[in-house]
């Protein structure tokens, strides 16, 4: 994904921030939509919103740092295979590692000793009814569903065609001055990352830096998927909705190694504007203590390789937006990242005017509280002109976008639109600009 943003002076010392950040194109969101029929259990795309900004590049592997997984992968002796009924996908059988099928016995025990033959009837104790309780469409699910061999050409074609040099030219010519690029932790795992991920996306990130330098754009790299998943969503590469980041010192240390890898690889680039240490950690699973510990270690890792780069620290979902201020206030060049959306449950029954009022009062007040003189820089790292208002007119969408531009333009580091390119029109900044909904040339 690439997210573009518009700013003023963004190169120099960490005390001269950009004035606006605007968009990112999402490689990841499109990837998530191309998943084949599911055999499996979210990293790209989100259950909360489609992936859509200016120039975001989803990465899956890189050469360099550690190649170990955040947790031990299951061995063959621990793996079970789900076999679906071709005529009814809700009926399944489960093949055990010994080649036999699980079956339920009369004493309610389950054994792995049923043979191959079946009528798929309700009287067969090896036939189970499968009920889907969630539907995650992320990079983990894509890679796990296709398998590495099939996922590799799908992802490489996506990296080579979805975001191209012409997109960076468009960004630079439309009042934007930087891109926010989300990556996954496996980018630091070499050409053969832990299963099920595919290696090679670091080279897409390399190209993004080359184009950014050509068109004088800044780049904010954003660690969107941390080891173990920091929020349980598909866009953080959760395999099944679980959230395990921060539960051990080893996971935190591995995450710091990813930041070390990225900072060392791109620290010398004149386009490296910022390093986002983590996107949207979820409270209370990601505790404030674990987050402060990681943010300090990640900050130090960036400073070892890029002393003039801003270090972006995301606030916690379901946390207090100001809870990091005392901590980050003592770190020169630190940036607090908040995300403002107007389509969540808070806005379910709101009219267009009520939604606008909420932005101009609640979100504006929250941002003012973060943007005072002695605080770290403030960054609205994600927003989009999408809401819950049915049958809204073009004029209403234009007003929704303009009000957010005015409010989020007060952020001292800038803002970023989610995302540059998307199949859903209003989520695509490119479409919004080309069709006259948003204008940034002023």
ZIJOKA-V339896 format. One record per residue. N is the residue number from 1. SS is DSSP state (@ for helix, = for strand, . for the rest). Layout:
# ZIJOKA-V339896
n=N ss=SS
n=N ss=SS
This chain:
# ZIJOKA-V339896
n=1 ss=.
n=2 ss==
n=3 ss==
n=4 ss==
n=5 ss==
n=6 ss=.
n=7 ss=.
n=8 ss=.
n=9 ss=.
n=10 ss=.
n=11 ss=.
n=12 ss=.
n=13 ss=.
n=14 ss=.
n=15 ss=.
n=16 ss=.
n=17 ss=.
n=18 ss=.
n=19 ss=.
n=20 ss=.
n=21 ss=.
n=22 ss=.
n=23 ss==
n=24 ss==
n=25 ss==
n=26 ss==
n=27 ss=@
n=28 ss=@
n=29 ss=@
n=30 ss=@
n=31 ss=@
n=32 ss=@
n=33 ss=@
n=34 ss=.
n=35 ss=.
n=36 ss=.
n=37 ss=.
n=38 ss=.
n=39 ss=.
n=40 ss=.
n=41 ss=.
n=42 ss=.
n=43 ss=.
n=44 ss=.
n=45 ss=.
n=46 ss=.
n=47 ss=.
n=48 ss=.
n=49 ss=.
n=50 ss=.
n=51 ss=.
n=52 ss=.
n=53 ss==
n=54 ss=.
n=55 ss=.
n=56 ss==
n=57 ss=.
n=58 ss=.
n=59 ss=.
n=60 ss=.
n=61 ss=.
n=62 ss=.
n=63 ss=.
n=64 ss=.
n=65 ss=.
n=66 ss=.
n=67 ss=.
n=68 ss=.
n=69 ss=.
n=70 ss=.
n=71 ss=.
n=72 ss=.
n=73 ss=.
n=74 ss=.
n=75 ss=.
n=76 ss=@
n=77 ss=@
n=78 ss=@
n=79 ss=.
n=80 ss=.
n=81 ss==
n=82 ss==
n=83 ss==
n=84 ss==
n=85 ss==
n=86 ss=.
n=87 ss=.
n=88 ss==
n=89 ss==
n=90 ss==
n=91 ss==
n=92 ss==
n=93 ss==
n=94 ss==
n=95 ss==
n=96 ss=.
n=97 ss=.
n=98 ss=.
n=99 ss=.
n=100 ss=.
n=101 ss==
n=102 ss==
n=103 ss==
n=104 ss==
n=105 ss=.
n=106 ss=.
n=107 ss=.
n=108 ss=.
n=109 ss=.
n=110 ss==
n=111 ss==
n=112 ss==
n=113 ss==
n=114 ss==
n=115 ss=.
n=116 ss=.
n=117 ss=.
n=118 ss=.
n=119 ss=.
n=120 ss=.
n=121 ss=.
n=122 ss=.
n=123 ss=.
n=124 ss=.
n=125 ss=.
n=126 ss=.
n=127 ss=.
n=128 ss==
n=129 ss==
n=130 ss=.
n=131 ss=.
n=132 ss=.
n=133 ss=.
n=134 ss=.
n=135 ss=.
n=136 ss=.
n=137 ss=.
n=138 ss=.
n=139 ss=@
n=140 ss=@
n=141 ss=@
n=142 ss=@
n=143 ss=@
n=144 ss=@
n=145 ss=@
n=146 ss=@
n=147 ss=.
n=148 ss=@
n=149 ss=@
n=150 ss=@
n=151 ss=@
n=152 ss=@
n=153 ss=@
n=154 ss=@
n=155 ss=@
n=156 ss=@
n=157 ss=@
n=158 ss=@
n=159 ss=@
n=160 ss=@
n=161 ss=@
n=162 ss=.
n=163 ss=.
n=164 ss=.
n=165 ss=@
n=166 ss=@
n=167 ss=@
n=168 ss=@
n=169 ss=@
n=170 ss=@
n=171 ss=@
n=172 ss=@
n=173 ss=.
n=174 ss=.
n=175 ss=.
n=176 ss=.
n=177 ss=.
n=178 ss==
n=179 ss==
n=180 ss==
n=181 ss==
n=182 ss==
n=183 ss==
n=184 ss==
n=185 ss=@
n=186 ss=@
n=187 ss=@
n=188 ss=@
n=189 ss=.
n=190 ss=.
n=191 ss=.
n=192 ss=.
n=193 ss=.
n=194 ss=.
n=195 ss=.
n=196 ss=.
n=197 ss=.
n=198 ss=.
n=199 ss=.
n=200 ss=.
n=201 ss=.
n=202 ss=@
n=203 ss=@
n=204 ss=@
n=205 ss=@
n=206 ss=@
n=207 ss=@
n=208 ss=@
n=209 ss=@
n=210 ss=@
n=211 ss=@
n=212 ss=@
n=213 ss=@
n=214 ss=@
n=215 ss=.
n=216 ss=.
n=217 ss=.
n=218 ss==
n=219 ss==
n=220 ss==
n=221 ss==
n=222 ss==
n=223 ss==
n=224 ss==
n=225 ss==
n=226 ss=.
n=227 ss=.
n=228 ss=.
n=229 ss=.
n=230 ss=.
n=231 ss=.
n=232 ss=.
n=233 ss=.
n=234 ss=@
n=235 ss=@
n=236 ss=@
n=237 ss=.
n=238 ss=.
n=239 ss=.
n=240 ss=.
n=241 ss=.
n=242 ss=.
n=243 ss=.
n=244 ss=.
n=245 ss=.
n=246 ss=.
n=247 ss=.
n=248 ss=.
n=249 ss=@
n=250 ss=@
n=251 ss=@
n=252 ss=@
n=253 ss=@
n=254 ss=@
n=255 ss=@
n=256 ss=@
n=257 ss=@
n=258 ss=@
n=259 ss=@
n=260 ss=@
n=261 ss=@
n=262 ss=@
n=263 ss=@
n=264 ss=@
n=265 ss=@
n=266 ss=@
n=267 ss=.
n=268 ss=.
n=269 ss=.
n=270 ss=.
n=271 ss=.
n=272 ss==
n=273 ss==
n=274 ss==
n=275 ss==
n=276 ss==
n=277 ss=.
n=278 ss=.
n=279 ss=.
n=280 ss=.
n=281 ss=.
n=282 ss==
n=283 ss=.
n=284 ss=.
n=285 ss=.
n=286 ss=.
n=287 ss=.
n=288 ss=@
n=289 ss=@
n=290 ss=@
n=291 ss=@
n=292 ss=@
n=293 ss=@
n=294 ss=@
n=295 ss=@
n=296 ss=@
n=297 ss=@
n=298 ss=@
n=299 ss=@
n=300 ss=@
n=301 ss=@
n=302 ss=@
n=303 ss=@
n=304 ss=@
n=305 ss=@
n=306 ss=.
n=307 ss=.
n=308 ss=.
n=309 ss=.
n=310 ss==
n=311 ss==
n=312 ss==
n=313 ss==
n=314 ss==
n=315 ss=.
n=316 ss=.
n=317 ss==
n=318 ss=.
n=319 ss=.
n=320 ss=.
n=321 ss=.
n=322 ss=.
n=323 ss=.
n=324 ss=.
n=325 ss=@
n=326 ss=@
n=327 ss=@
n=328 ss=@
n=329 ss=.
n=330 ss=.
n=331 ss=.
n=332 ss=.
n=333 ss=.
n=334 ss==
n=335 ss==
n=336 ss==
n=337 ss==
n=338 ss==
n=339 ss==
n=340 ss=.
n=341 ss=.
n=342 ss==
n=343 ss=.
n=344 ss=.
n=345 ss=@
n=346 ss=@
n=347 ss=@
n=348 ss=.
n=349 ss=.
n=350 ss=.
n=351 ss=.
n=352 ss=@
n=353 ss=@
n=354 ss=@
n=355 ss=@
n=356 ss=@
n=357 ss=@
n=358 ss=@
n=359 ss=@
n=360 ss=@
n=361 ss=@
n=362 ss=@
n=363 ss=@
n=364 ss=@
n=365 ss=@
n=366 ss=@
n=367 ss=@
n=368 ss=@
n=369 ss=@
n=370 ss=@
n=371 ss=.
n=372 ss=.
n=373 ss=.
n=374 ss=.
n=375 ss=.
n=376 ss=.
n=377 ss==
n=378 ss==
n=379 ss==
n=380 ss==
n=381 ss==
n=382 ss==
n=383 ss==
n=384 ss=.
n=385 ss=.
n=386 ss=.
n=387 ss==
n=388 ss=.
n=389 ss=.
n=390 ss=.
n=391 ss=.
n=392 ss=.
n=393 ss=.
n=394 ss=@
n=395 ss=@
n=396 ss=@
n=397 ss=@
n=398 ss=@
n=399 ss=@
n=400 ss=@
n=401 ss=@
n=402 ss=@
n=403 ss=@
n=404 ss=@
n=405 ss=@
n=406 ss=@
n=407 ss=@
n=408 ss=@
n=409 ss=.
n=410 ss=.
n=411 ss=.
n=412 ss=.
n=413 ss=.
n=414 ss==
n=415 ss==
n=416 ss==
n=417 ss==
n=418 ss==
n=419 ss==
n=420 ss==
n=421 ss=.
n=422 ss=.
n=423 ss=.
n=424 ss=.
n=425 ss=@
n=426 ss=@
n=427 ss=@
n=428 ss=.
n=429 ss=@
n=430 ss=@
n=431 ss=@
n=432 ss=@
n=433 ss=@
n=434 ss=@
n=435 ss=.
n=436 ss=.
n=437 ss=.
n=438 ss=.
n=439 ss=.
n=440 ss=.
n=441 ss=.
n=442 ss=.
